[in-house]
Amino acid sequence: MTSKRFTPAYPAELGGRDVRLFQENRADYASDTATYKKIGLKLGRLLDCLRALCQ
């Protein structure tokens, strides 16, 4: 069985903003996971949704 890639349920422009925020703030945190958590809290997104967008 093949796995399907996660498709976000919100508009692509929001995903682009999320990725940009991750890239801009990555240097401020010790790990990618810490960055995902902080940005996720600010944007109201789940950690796994951000991780899927940013990879």
mmCIF file as Biopython writes it, N, C-alpha, C and O atoms, coordinates in Angstrom:
data_model
#
loop_
_atom_site.group_PDB
_atom_site.id
_atom_site.type_symbol
_atom_site.label_atom_id
_atom_site.label_alt_id
_atom_site.label_comp_id
_atom_site.label_asym_id
_atom_site.label_entity_id
_atom_site.label_seq_id
_atom_site.pdbx_PDB_ins_code
_atom_site.Cartn_x
_atom_site.Cartn_y
_atom_site.Cartn_z
_atom_site.occupancy
_atom_site.B_iso_or_equiv
_atom_site.auth_seq_id
_atom_site.auth_asym_id
_atom_site.pdbx_PDB_model_num
ATOM 1   N N  . MET A ? 1  ? 0.839  -1.176 0.000  1.0 0.0 1  A 1 
ATOM 2   C CA . MET A ? 1  ? 0.000  0.000  0.000  1.0 0.0 1  A 1 
ATOM 3   C C  . MET A ? 1  ? 0.886  1.242  0.000  1.0 0.0 1  A 1 
ATOM 4   O O  . MET A ? 1  ? 1.852  1.320  0.759  1.0 0.0 1  A 1 
ATOM 5   N N  . THR A ? 2  ? 0.565  2.188  -0.830 1.0 0.0 2  A 1 
ATOM 6   C CA . THR A ? 2  ? 1.344  3.426  -0.887 1.0 0.0 2  A 1 
ATOM 7   C C  . THR A ? 2  ? 0.755  4.454  0.054  1.0 0.0 2  A 1 
ATOM 8   O O  . THR A ? 2  ? -0.460 4.526  0.237  1.0 0.0 2  A 1 
ATOM 9   N N  . SER A ? 3  ? 1.614  5.235  0.638  1.0 0.0 3  A 1 
ATOM 10  C CA . SER A ? 3  ? 1.129  6.283  1.543  1.0 0.0 3  A 1 
ATOM 11  C C  . SER A ? 3  ? 0.942  7.575  0.768  1.0 0.0 3  A 1 
ATOM 12  O O  . SER A ? 3  ? 1.688  7.876  -0.163 1.0 0.0 3  A 1 
ATOM 13  N N  . LYS A ? 4  ? -0.056 8.320  1.164  1.0 0.0 4  A 1 
ATOM 14  C CA . LYS A ? 4  ? -0.335 9.597  0.518  1.0 0.0 4  A 1 
ATOM 15  C C  . LYS A ? 4  ? 0.249  10.716 1.362  1.0 0.0 4  A 1 
ATOM 16  O O  . LYS A ? 4  ? 0.267  10.640 2.590  1.0 0.0 4  A 1 
ATOM 17  N N  . ARG A ? 5  ? 0.719  11.737 0.703  1.0 0.0 5  A 1 
ATOM 18  C CA . ARG A ? 5  ? 1.248  12.913 1.395  1.0 0.0 5  A 1 
ATOM 19  C C  . ARG A ? 5  ? 0.095  13.715 1.989  1.0 0.0 5  A 1 
ATOM 20  O O  . ARG A ? 5  ? -0.973 13.820 1.386  1.0 0.0 5  A 1 
ATOM 21  N N  . PHE A ? 6  ? 0.315  14.269 3.153  1.0 0.0 6  A 1 
ATOM 22  C CA . PHE A ? 6  ? -0.691 15.078 3.833  1.0 0.0 6  A 1 
ATOM 23  C C  . PHE A ? 6  ? -1.037 16.299 2.999  1.0 0.0 6  A 1 
ATOM 24  O O  . PHE A ? 6  ? -0.150 16.996 2.507  1.0 0.0 6  A 1 
ATOM 25  N N  . THR A ? 7  ? -2.330 16.556 2.843  1.0 0.0 7  A 1 
ATOM 26  C CA . THR A ? 7  ? -2.796 17.743 2.142  1.0 0.0 7  A 1 
ATOM 27  C C  . THR A ? 7  ? -3.472 18.657 3.148  1.0 0.0 7  A 1 
ATOM 28  O O  . THR A ? 7  ? -4.492 18.277 3.724  1.0 0.0 7  A 1 
ATOM 29  N N  . PRO A ? 8  ? -2.935 19.855 3.378  1.0 0.0 8  A 1 
ATOM 30  C CA . PRO A ? 8  ? -3.522 20.740 4.371  1.0 0.0 8  A 1 
ATOM 31  C C  . PRO A ? 8  ? -4.931 21.185 3.979  1.0 0.0 8  A 1 
ATOM 32  O O  . PRO A ? 8  ? -5.261 21.295 2.799  1.0 0.0 8  A 1 
ATOM 33  N N  . ALA A ? 9  ? -5.752 21.436 5.000  1.0 0.0 9  A 1 
ATOM 34  C CA . ALA A ? 9  ? -7.132 21.828 4.767  1.0 0.0 9  A 1 
ATOM 35  C C  . ALA A ? 9  ? -7.306 23.339 4.786  1.0 0.0 9  A 1 
ATOM 36  O O  . ALA A ? 9  ? -8.421 23.822 4.980  1.0 0.0 9  A 1 
ATOM 37  N N  . TYR A ? 10 ? -6.247 24.084 4.593  1.0 0.0 10 A 1 
ATOM 38  C CA . TYR A ? 10 ? -6.344 25.530 4.558  1.0 0.0 10 A 1 
ATOM 39  C C  . TYR A ? 10 ? -5.625 26.054 3.325  1.0 0.0 10 A 1 
ATOM 40  O O  . TYR A ? 10 ? -4.811 25.335 2.745  1.0 0.0 10 A 1 
ATOM 41  N N  . PRO A ? 11 ? -5.898 27.276 2.908  1.0 0.0 11 A 1 
ATOM 42  C CA . PRO A ? 11 ? -5.370 27.814 1.648  1.0 0.0 11 A 1 
ATOM 43  C C  . PRO A ? 11 ? -3.836 27.799 1.569  1.0 0.0 11 A 1 
ATOM 44  O O  . PRO A ? 11 ? -3.145 27.920 2.580  1.0 0.0 11 A 1 
ATOM 45  N N  . ALA A ? 12 ? -3.337 27.650 0.361  1.0 0.0 12 A 1 
ATOM 46  C CA . ALA A ? 12 ? -1.894 27.563 0.120  1.0 0.0 12 A 1 
ATOM 47  C C  . ALA A ? 12 ? -1.152 28.815 0.587  1.0 0.0 12 A 1 
ATOM 48  O O  . ALA A ? 12 ? -0.013 28.716 1.044  1.0 0.0 12 A 1 
ATOM 49  N N  . GLU A ? 13 ? -1.771 29.980 0.482  1.0 0.0 13 A 1 
ATOM 50  C CA . GLU A ? 13 ? -1.073 31.202 0.906  1.0 0.0 13 A 1 
ATOM 51  C C  . GLU A ? 13 ? -0.791 31.192 2.407  1.0 0.0 13 A 1 
ATOM 52  O O  . GLU A ? 13 ? 0.205  31.764 2.851  1.0 0.0 13 A 1 
ATOM 53  N N  . LEU A ? 14 ? -1.649 30.556 3.186  1.0 0.0 14 A 1 
ATOM 54  C CA . LEU A ? 14 ? -1.372 30.436 4.617  1.0 0.0 14 A 1 
ATOM 55  C C  . LEU A ? 14 ? -0.198 29.490 4.850  1.0 0.0 14 A 1 
ATOM 56  O O  . LEU A ? 14 ? 0.634  29.730 5.725  1.0 0.0 14 A 1 
ATOM 57  N N  . GLY A ? 15 ? -0.132 28.427 4.077  1.0 0.0 15 A 1 
ATOM 58  C CA . GLY A ? 15 ? 0.988  27.500 4.191  1.0 0.0 15 A 1 
ATOM 59  C C  . GLY A ? 15 ? 2.305  28.181 3.855  1.0 0.0 15 A 1 
ATOM 60  O O  . GLY A ? 15 ? 3.319  27.930 4.507  1.0 0.0 15 A 1 
ATOM 61  N N  . GLY A ? 16 ? 2.298  29.033 2.849  1.0 0.0 16 A 1 
ATOM 62  C CA . GLY A ? 16 ? 3.496  29.780 2.489  1.0 0.0 16 A 1 
ATOM 63  C C  . GLY A ? 16 ? 3.948  30.702 3.598  1.0 0.0 16 A 1 
ATOM 64  O O  . GLY A ? 16 ? 5.143  30.847 3.857  1.0 0.0 16 A 1 
ATOM 65  N N  . ARG A ? 17 ? 2.982  31.324 4.251  1.0 0.0 17 A 1 
ATOM 66  C CA . ARG A ? 17 ? 3.303  32.201 5.376  1.0 0.0 17 A 1 
ATOM 67  C C  . ARG A ? 17 ? 3.887  31.390 6.529  1.0 0.0 17 A 1 
ATOM 68  O O  . ARG A ? 17 ? 4.837  31.825 7.180  1.0 0.0 17 A 1 
ATOM 69  N N  . ASP A ? 18 ? 3.324  30.218 6.780  1.0 0.0 18 A 1 
ATOM 70  C CA . ASP A ? 18 ? 3.813  29.356 7.858  1.0 0.0 18 A 1 
ATOM 71  C C  . ASP A ? 18 ? 5.261  28.947 7.611  1.0 0.0 18 A 1 
ATOM 72  O O  . ASP A ? 18 ? 6.088  28.981 8.522  1.0 0.0 18 A 1 
ATOM 73  N N  . VAL A ? 19 ? 5.559  28.564 6.379  1.0 0.0 19 A 1 
ATOM 74  C CA . VAL A ? 19 ? 6.923  28.159 6.028  1.0 0.0 19 A 1 
ATOM 75  C C  . VAL A ? 19 ? 7.875  29.334 6.186  1.0 0.0 19 A 1 
ATOM 76  O O  . VAL A ? 19 ? 8.978  29.173 6.708  1.0 0.0 19 A 1 
ATOM 77  N N  . ARG A ? 20 ? 7.462  30.506 5.744  1.0 0.0 20 A 1 
ATOM 78  C CA . ARG A ? 20 ? 8.304  31.699 5.866  1.0 0.0 20 A 1 
ATOM 79  C C  . ARG A ? 20 ? 8.581  32.027 7.336  1.0 0.0 20 A 1 
ATOM 80  O O  . ARG A ? 20 ? 9.716  32.343 7.694  1.0 0.0 20 A 1 
ATOM 81  N N  . LEU A ? 21 ? 7.566  31.955 8.177  1.0 0.0 21 A 1 
ATOM 82  C CA . LEU A ? 21 ? 7.757  32.215 9.600  1.0 0.0 21 A 1 
ATOM 83  C C  . LEU A ? 21 ? 8.715  31.203 10.221 1.0 0.0 21 A 1 
ATOM 84  O O  . LEU A ? 21 ? 9.555  31.560 11.047 1.0 0.0 21 A 1 
ATOM 85  N N  . PHE A ? 22 ? 8.583  29.944 9.820  1.0 0.0 22 A 1 
ATOM 86  C CA . PHE A ? 22 ? 9.501  28.916 10.322 1.0 0.0 22 A 1 
ATOM 87  C C  . PHE A ? 22 ? 10.936 29.262 9.944  1.0 0.0 22 A 1 
ATOM 88  O O  . PHE A ? 22 ? 11.827 29.245 10.794 1.0 0.0 22 A 1 
ATOM 89  N N  . GLN A ? 23 ? 11.159 29.573 8.683  1.0 0.0 23 A 1 
ATOM 90  C CA . GLN A ? 23 ? 12.510 29.868 8.213  1.0 0.0 23 A 1 
ATOM 91  C C  . GLN A ? 23 ? 13.085 31.110 8.885  1.0 0.0 23 A 1 
ATOM 92  O O  . GLN A ? 23 ? 14.270 31.145 9.215  1.0 0.0 23 A 1 
ATOM 93  N N  . GLU A ? 24 ? 12.260 32.118 9.086  1.0 0.0 24 A 1 
ATOM 94  C CA . GLU A ? 24 ? 12.734 33.358 9.705  1.0 0.0 24 A 1 
ATOM 95  C C  . GLU A ? 24 ? 13.068 33.175 11.186 1.0 0.0 24 A 1 
ATOM 96  O O  . GLU A ? 24 ? 13.951 33.855 11.707 1.0 0.0 24 A 1 
ATOM 97  N N  . ASN A ? 25 ? 12.376 32.271 11.861 1.0 0.0 25 A 1 
ATOM 98  C CA . ASN A ? 25 ? 12.533 32.111 13.304 1.0 0.0 25 A 1 
ATOM 99  C C  . ASN A ? 25 ? 13.362 30.904 13.715 1.0 0.0 25 A 1 
ATOM 100 O O  . ASN A ? 25 ? 13.616 30.721 14.906 1.0 0.0 25 A 1 
ATOM 101 N N  . ARG A ? 26 ? 13.786 30.087 12.783 1.0 0.0 26 A 1 
ATOM 102 C CA . ARG A ? 26 ? 14.499 28.848 13.112 1.0 0.0 26 A 1 
ATOM 103 C C  . ARG A ? 26 ? 15.749 29.103 13.951 1.0 0.0 26 A 1 
ATOM 104 O O  . ARG A ? 26 ? 16.029 28.331 14.869 1.0 0.0 26 A 1 
ATOM 105 N N  . ALA A ? 27 ? 16.493 30.141 13.671 1.0 0.0 27 A 1 
ATOM 106 C CA . ALA A ? 27 ? 17.745 30.421 14.383 1.0 0.0 27 A 1 
ATOM 107 C C  . ALA A ? 27 ? 17.523 30.784 15.852 1.0 0.0 27 A 1 
ATOM 108 O O  . ALA A ? 27 ? 18.456 30.722 16.653 1.0 0.0 27 A 1 
ATOM 109 N N  . ASP A ? 28 ? 16.297 31.162 16.208 1.0 0.0 28 A 1 
ATOM 110 C CA . ASP A ? 28 ? 15.997 31.574 17.583 1.0 0.0 28 A 1 
ATOM 111 C C  . ASP A ? 28 ? 15.761 30.405 18.532 1.0 0.0 28 A 1 
ATOM 112 O O  . ASP A ? 28 ? 15.678 30.612 19.743 1.0 0.0 28 A 1 
ATOM 113 N N  . TYR A ? 29 ? 15.652 29.181 18.016 1.0 0.0 29 A 1 
ATOM 114 C CA . TYR A ? 29 ? 15.301 28.024 18.835 1.0 0.0 29 A 1 
ATOM 115 C C  . TYR A ? 29 ? 16.344 26.914 18.690 1.0 0.0 29 A 1 
ATOM 116 O O  . TYR A ? 29 ? 17.089 26.865 17.711 1.0 0.0 29 A 1 
ATOM 117 N N  . ALA A ? 30 ? 16.380 26.035 19.674 1.0 0.0 30 A 1 
ATOM 118 C CA . ALA A ? 30 ? 17.388 24.981 19.722 1.0 0.0 30 A 1 
ATOM 119 C C  . ALA A ? 30 ? 17.143 23.866 18.703 1.0 0.0 30 A 1 
ATOM 120 O O  . ALA A ? 30 ? 18.089 23.185 18.307 1.0 0.0 30 A 1 
ATOM 121 N N  . SER A ? 31 ? 15.900 23.666 18.273 1.0 0.0 31 A 1 
ATOM 122 C CA . SER A ? 31 ? 15.600 22.576 17.343 1.0 0.0 31 A 1 
ATOM 123 C C  . SER A ? 31 ? 14.434 22.962 16.437 1.0 0.0 31 A 1 
ATOM 124 O O  . SER A ? 31 ? 13.724 23.936 16.685 1.0 0.0 31 A 1 
ATOM 125 N N  . ASP A ? 32 ? 14.257 22.168 15.376 1.0 0.0 32 A 1 
ATOM 126 C CA . ASP A ? 32 ? 13.117 22.379 14.489 1.0 0.0 32 A 1 
ATOM 127 C C  . ASP A ? 32 ? 11.815 22.187 15.252 1.0 0.0 32 A 1 
ATOM 128 O O  . ASP A ? 32 ? 10.867 22.952 15.077 1.0 0.0 32 A 1 
ATOM 129 N N  . THR A ? 33 ? 11.770 21.155 16.105 1.0 0.0 33 A 1 
ATOM 130 C CA . THR A ? 33 ? 10.551 20.862 16.850 1.0 0.0 33 A 1 
ATOM 131 C C  . THR A ? 33 ? 10.157 22.025 17.751 1.0 0.0 33 A 1 
ATOM 132 O O  . THR A ? 33 ? 8.979  22.374 17.831 1.0 0.0 33 A 1 
ATOM 133 N N  . ALA A ? 34 ? 11.118 22.622 18.421 1.0 0.0 34 A 1 
ATOM 134 C CA . ALA A ? 34 ? 10.822 23.781 19.274 1.0 0.0 34 A 1 
ATOM 135 C C  . ALA A ? 34 ? 10.275 24.930 18.434 1.0 0.0 34 A 1 
ATOM 136 O O  . ALA A ? 34 ? 9.367  25.640 18.867 1.0 0.0 34 A 1 
ATOM 137 N N  . THR A ? 35 ? 10.817 25.112 17.249 1.0 0.0 35 A 1 
ATOM 138 C CA . THR A ? 35 ? 10.347 26.175 16.357 1.0 0.0 35 A 1 
ATOM 139 C C  . THR A ? 35 ? 8.921  25.892 15.907 1.0 0.0 35 A 1 
ATOM 140 O O  . THR A ? 35 ? 8.074  26.785 15.929 1.0 0.0 35 A 1 
ATOM 141 N N  . TYR A ? 36 ? 8.646  24.637 15.495 1.0 0.0 36 A 1 
ATOM 142 C CA . TYR A ? 36 ? 7.291  24.262 15.082 1.0 0.0 36 A 1 
ATOM 143 C C  . TYR A ? 36 ? 6.289  24.512 16.206 1.0 0.0 36 A 1 
ATOM 144 O O  . TYR A ? 36 ? 5.200  25.034 15.966 1.0 0.0 36 A 1 
ATOM 145 N N  . LYS A ? 37 ? 6.655  24.142 17.427 1.0 0.0 37 A 1 
ATOM 146 C CA . LYS A ? 37 ? 5.743  24.309 18.566 1.0 0.0 37 A 1 
ATOM 147 C C  . LYS A ? 37 ? 5.420  25.776 18.798 1.0 0.0 37 A 1 
ATOM 148 O O  . LYS A ? 37 ? 4.253  26.132 18.962 1.0 0.0 37 A 1 
ATOM 149 N N  . LYS A ? 38 ? 6.438  26.638 18.815 1.0 0.0 38 A 1 
ATOM 150 C CA . LYS A ? 38 ? 6.219  28.062 19.073 1.0 0.0 38 A 1 
ATOM 151 C C  . LYS A ? 38 ? 5.373  28.709 17.989 1.0 0.0 38 A 1 
ATOM 152 O O  . LYS A ? 38 ? 4.429  29.441 18.285 1.0 0.0 38 A 1 
ATOM 153 N N  . ILE A ? 39 ? 5.713  28.439 16.727 1.0 0.0 39 A 1 
ATOM 154 C CA . ILE A ? 39 ? 4.972  29.031 15.622 1.0 0.0 39 A 1 
ATOM 155 C C  . ILE A ? 39 ? 3.553  28.465 15.581 1.0 0.0 39 A 1 
ATOM 156 O O  . ILE A ? 39 ? 2.597  29.190 15.307 1.0 0.0 39 A 1 
ATOM 157 N N  . GLY A ? 40 ? 3.423  27.167 15.853 1.0 0.0 40 A 1 
ATOM 158 C CA . GLY A ? 40 ? 2.106  26.544 15.883 1.0 0.0 40 A 1 
ATOM 159 C C  . GLY A ? 40 ? 1.193  27.187 16.910 1.0 0.0 40 A 1 
ATOM 160 O O  . GLY A ? 40 ? 0.010  27.404 16.644 1.0 0.0 40 A 1 
ATOM 161 N N  . LEU A ? 41 ? 1.732  27.492 18.079 1.0 0.0 41 A 1 
ATOM 162 C CA . LEU A ? 41 ? 0.937  28.154 19.120 1.0 0.0 41 A 1 
ATOM 163 C C  . LEU A ? 41 ? 0.494  29.544 18.672 1.0 0.0 41 A 1 
ATOM 164 O O  . LEU A ? 41 ? -0.642 29.950 18.912 1.0 0.0 41 A 1 
ATOM 165 N N  . LYS A ? 42 ? 1.397  30.261 18.023 1.0 0.0 42 A 1 
ATOM 166 C CA . LYS A ? 42 ? 1.069  31.616 17.562 1.0 0.0 42 A 1 
ATOM 167 C C  . LYS A ? 42 ? -0.005 31.605 16.473 1.0 0.0 42 A 1 
ATOM 168 O O  . LYS A ? 42 ? -0.880 32.470 16.440 1.0 0.0 42 A 1 
ATOM 169 N N  . LEU A ? 43 ? 0.077  30.602 15.576 1.0 0.0 43 A 1 
ATOM 170 C CA . LEU A ? 43 ? -0.826 30.556 14.429 1.0 0.0 43 A 1 
ATOM 171 C C  . LEU A ? 43 ? -2.057 29.687 14.651 1.0 0.0 43 A 1 
ATOM 172 O O  . LEU A ? 43 ? -2.980 29.700 13.836 1.0 0.0 43 A 1 
ATOM 173 N N  . GLY A ? 44 ? -2.078 28.934 15.745 1.0 0.0 44 A 1 
ATOM 174 C CA . GLY A ? 44 ? -3.198 28.033 15.992 1.0 0.0 44 A 1 
ATOM 175 C C  . GLY A ? 44 ? -3.163 26.801 15.103 1.0 0.0 44 A 1 
ATOM 176 O O  . GLY A ? 44 ? -4.213 26.302 14.698 1.0 0.0 44 A 1 
ATOM 177 N N  . ARG A ? 45 ? -1.986 26.311 14.797 1.0 0.0 45 A 1 
ATOM 178 C CA . ARG A ? 45 ? -1.806 25.136 13.942 1.0 0.0 45 A 1 
ATOM 179 C C  . ARG A ? 45 ? -1.223 23.992 14.764 1.0 0.0 45 A 1 
ATOM 180 O O  . ARG A ? 45 ? -0.577 24.215 15.788 1.0 0.0 45 A 1 
ATOM 181 N N  . LEU A ? 46 ? -1.452 22.790 14.314 1.0 0.0 46 A 1 
ATOM 182 C CA . LEU A ? 46 ? -0.871 21.618 14.949 1.0 0.0 46 A 1 
ATOM 183 C C  . LEU A ? 46 ? 0.583  21.456 14.522 1.0 0.0 46 A 1 
ATOM 184 O O  . LEU A ? 46 ? 0.965  21.808 13.406 1.0 0.0 46 A 1 
ATOM 185 N N  . LEU A ? 47 ? 1.372  20.922 15.422 1.0 0.0 47 A 1 
ATOM 186 C CA . LEU A ? 47 ? 2.795  20.691 15.167 1.0 0.0 47 A 1 
ATOM 187 C C  . LEU A ? 47 ? 3.008  19.886 13.887 1.0 0.0 47 A 1 
ATOM 188 O O  . LEU A ? 47 ? 3.851  20.242 13.063 1.0 0.0 47 A 1 
ATOM 189 N N  . ASP A ? 48 ? 2.247  18.802 13.717 1.0 0.0 48 A 1 
ATOM 190 C CA . ASP A ? 48 ? 2.437  17.941 12.550 1.0 0.0 48 A 1 
ATOM 191 C C  . ASP A ? 48 ? 2.048  18.621 11.246 1.0 0.0 48 A 1 
ATOM 192 O O  . ASP A ? 48 ? 2.622  18.321 10.199 1.0 0.0 48 A 1 
ATOM 193 N N  . CYS A ? 49 ? 1.084  19.530 11.294 1.0 0.0 49 A 1 
ATOM 194 C CA . CYS A ? 49 ? 0.714  20.282 10.086 1.0 0.0 49 A 1 
ATOM 195 C C  . CYS A ? 49 ? 1.865  21.179 9.636  1.0 0.0 49 A 1 
ATOM 196 O O  . CYS A ? 49 ? 2.197  21.229 8.452  1.0 0.0 49 A 1 
ATOM 197 N N  . LEU A ? 50 ? 2.464  21.877 10.580 1.0 0.0 50 A 1 
ATOM 198 C CA . LEU A ? 50 ? 3.609  22.729 10.238 1.0 0.0 50 A 1 
ATOM 199 C C  . LEU A ? 50 ? 4.775  21.907 9.734  1.0 0.0 50 A 1 
ATOM 200 O O  . LEU A ? 50 ? 5.433  22.272 8.760  1.0 0.0 50 A 1 
ATOM 201 N N  . ARG A ? 51 ? 5.026  20.801 10.399 1.0 0.0 51 A 1 
ATOM 202 C CA . ARG A ? 51 ? 6.152  19.938 10.001 1.0 0.0 51 A 1 
ATOM 203 C C  . ARG A ? 51 ? 5.950  19.449 8.569  1.0 0.0 51 A 1 
ATOM 204 O O  . ARG A ? 51 ? 6.900  19.434 7.786  1.0 0.0 51 A 1 
ATOM 205 N N  . ALA A ? 52 ? 4.738  19.052 8.217  1.0 0.0 52 A 1 
ATOM 206 C CA . ALA A ? 52 ? 4.456  18.569 6.859  1.0 0.0 52 A 1 
ATOM 207 C C  . ALA A ? 52 ? 4.652  19.675 5.830  1.0 0.0 52 A 1 
ATOM 208 O O  . ALA A ? 52 ? 5.148  19.416 4.733  1.0 0.0 52 A 1 
ATOM 209 N N  . LEU A ? 53 ? 4.273  20.896 6.167  1.0 0.0 53 A 1 
ATOM 210 C CA . LEU A ? 53 ? 4.431  22.014 5.244  1.0 0.0 53 A 1 
ATOM 211 C C  . LEU A ? 53 ? 5.893  22.395 5.034  1.0 0.0 53 A 1 
ATOM 212 O O  . LEU A ? 53 ? 6.294  22.747 3.924  1.0 0.0 53 A 1 
ATOM 213 N N  . CYS A ? 54 ? 6.673  22.326 6.079  1.0 0.0 54 A 1 
ATOM 214 C CA . CYS A ? 54 ? 8.048  22.828 6.038  1.0 0.0 54 A 1 
ATOM 215 C C  . CYS A ? 54 ? 9.062  21.808 5.525  1.0 0.0 54 A 1 
ATOM 216 O O  . CYS A ? 54 ? 10.236 22.138 5.355  1.0 0.0 54 A 1 
ATOM 217 N N  . GLN A ? 55 ? 8.634  20.605 5.284  1.0 0.0 55 A 1 
ATOM 218 C CA . GLN A ? 55 ? 9.588  19.602 4.810  1.0 0.0 55 A 1 
ATOM 219 C C  . GLN A ? 55 ? 9.614  19.512 3.321  1.0 0.0 55 A 1 
ATOM 220 O O  . GLN A ? 55 ? 10.366 18.712 2.764  1.0 0.0 55 A 1 
#
